Amino acid sequence: MKKTGLLSIFLLIIMLAAHAQKAAYKVYAIKFAASAYPFTAADWAKGGPKTDSVKINFMIWLIKGNGRNILVDAGFLSDIGDAKDFKVIDYVRPDSAISKLGLKATDITDIIFSHPHWDHIDGAGLFPNAHIWIQKEDFNYFVSTAWQKGESNGGFNKRDVRMMIDLNLAGKVTLVDGDNKEIIPGIKVFTGSRHTYNSEYVLVQTGMNKVILASDNIWIYYSLEHLVPASDGGTLDPAGYVKAMQRMKTMVTDVKFIIPGHDAKVFSKFPAVADGVAEIK
């Protein structure tokens, strides 16, 4: 009986290890543009010092494994007018940026959108085989309510609305309904920061560790380090923004695996695998 019990435990351990291995991914941060504007921490984090300069990058993230190449966000095309306000430099079209990892646009199987601002969603059409995942409430607000009188559509672009409606009509969009949802094995999404109406961040299983791709649910490291919300306009719920960061810290073994959306320090904290590409490990 004792031997049978030990054998059962051994088999269970093997099964759990096999499942963890199957659900493990590699995660990469990919820079496709930067800003020449002399930003400070105060521009991006409430109460941040005006004397601390912050280098801002525009990034997408690749989750690779289990036969899938998944992007978190899709960047933007260079002709979008909103980019002028950020003095965008060093621009590489997102479908070209992923070639540094040996991928073509047609290799992307999925795109998880953290939120529908122009700099994160405008490039969706570059990846023709990708299936889209976005929060249901965020999508509905983006394509409808945001354009009603008295509502807020700052950061939204009308051409992206039309594109997302067309993708939805084509059956290429899944609307995720709520918090703590495993949308793909080993990949969960969470809400609460309210950077947009119901923005989401992504938790990825990478073997022994978990990585959180916060995107704009944390703009820069200063907010994460000091637990302060984004500067004015960066969230609809400052208290919720802070609670989300506190929650993120309970989900990872090391806070270094929480990745902000625009802080260039990401590329000095993790090993480079190509110019403008870092592996989060």
C-alpha positions, 0 to 999 in steps of 0.5 A: 500500500505504501509503495502504491501511494508513493507511486501515485505521488510520483506520477502526479509530480510527473504529470504536473511537471509535464503540464508546466512544461507544456504551458511554458513560454518565452517572452520578449520585449520589442522596441519599435520606436522611441520618443525624442521628447525630454520627458520626466518622471512627473510627466508619467507618474503622479508625484514623480520628480520633475528632475528625473528624466525618463526615456520613453520607448514604444514597445510590443511584446512577443510570447512564443511557445506551444506552436503559437507566436502571440503579440501583446499589442501591435504598435502603430503605423508611421502615418498616424497623426497622433505620433507627432505629439511624441516626437517619435524617432527610431521608428521600425514598422512592427511587422519588421521589428519582429523579424529580428526574432526570425518571424514574419507577419504571417507567423503571428497567431494571436494578438492580445490587446491591453487597451485600444489606444492608437499606439497599441492597436493601430498595427493590428492589420499588419498581422493577417493571420492573428486572432484578436483578444480584447476585453469586452467592455473596453471594446464596446466603449471604444467602438460605441460609447466613447464617441457619444457626447460627453464621453472620453475618446482621448487616445482613440483613433477613428480609423482603428475603430473601423478596423476593429469593427471589420475584424470583428465582422470577419470573426477574428475577435474574441471579447474577453469578459472580465478579470482573471481569465485564462484565454490561452493555456498558460496565459491569463488576463486581469483587469482593474487598472482602468487605464482605459474603460477596462484595460487588461494586463497579461500574466504568462507562465514561463517555466518556473517563473511568471511574467506580467506584461503590464503595458500601460497599466503601468507606464514607467518603473517609477509608479511600480517602485513608489506605488503611485498612479499614472499622472493625470489622464493616465487612469480613470481610477487612480486607487484602482491603478495602485491596487492593480500594481499591489496585486501584480506584486503578489503574482510574481516571484520577483518584481523584476518580472512586472514589465511597464509599457513605455519605460526604456529601462526594460532593455537594460534590465534584461539580456539583449537578443538583438538590437531593440529586443530583450528576453524577459528572463 
